[in-house]
Amino acid sequence: MTEAIAFDTHRFVKRLTESGFTEKQAETLAEEHVALLNANLATKTDIARLEAAVETQRQETAADIEALRQETKTDIETQRQETAADIARLEARLLKWMFGAMIAQGGLIVALVKLL
């Protein structure tokens, strides 16, 4: 249902006829003014409908932001766990290398002591 904009056509026609317009000209001009107002001005209902649409969009945006926040939090935790696992693997490789080097050094020392 479309609301009409309040416009006093009688007063408008009266003022135009008083200033020299014919009654037919004044009525035609009044009708066109009413049509323009009704076509181009927002009513309270239009504004309420727009506010409701904006609120819906705001809620949807807030929900999207929250979903992205949760997804990002999950992604960060996954990356943290993968990084911790990578570090543990590297530590194990480093320890193997260090023990291997220690054994090689021990063998070298034993060999040198036997040579002396």
Residue pairs with C-beta under 8 A, 6 or more apart in sequence:
1 45
2 38
2 43
3 43
3 44
3 45
3 46
4 34
4 38
5 34
5 37
5 38
5 41
5 43
7 30
7 33
7 34
7 37
9 27
9 30
9 31
9 33
9 34
12 26
12 29
12 30
12 33
13 23
13 26
13 27
13 30
14 26
16 25
16 26
16 29
16 30
17 23
17 26
21 29
42 50
